[in-house]
Amino acid sequence: MKGSQKQINWALNIRRKRLAVWSRSPEFKEIEPEITAIDDSTWWIANREKLFVQIYYKMKADAVAAADLTSFTRIDTLTGLRFIGPTRNVVAGEVVVDEGGSMPF
């Protein structure tokens, strides 16, 4: 685990408790390897009060974004990097292109 000794001790306690709760969810097995591999104490501390559903959908969205980075536009902003994805038609799943629009920044 990474962090100061105080952070590590706190994070290990949080991790044990969160995994005990989150593992009750049927979807836990889908992301168990990713969650159990997290060794950053600050991640565990920051997510100590999150519901499993919040962690699950965030991790699934991150996985989709990482797998499909070619369709995302990378934008450097003052607050950091942003990746803007294409708009998709929810029903058809097709990418919707607004050829007449401009970037909103």
Sequence and secondary structure as in RCSB ss.txt:
>XXXX:A:sequence
MKGSQKQINWALNIRRKRLAVWSRSPEFKEIEPEITAIDDSTWWIANREKLFVQIYYKMKADAVAAADLTSFTRI
DTLTGLRFIGPTRNVVAGEVVVDEGGSMPF
>XXXX:A:secstr
 BS HHHHHHHHHHHHHHHHHHTTSTTHHHHHHHHHT  BHHHHHHTTT  HHHHHHHHHHHHHHHHTGGGSEEE
EETTEEEEE  EE TTT  EE  TT     
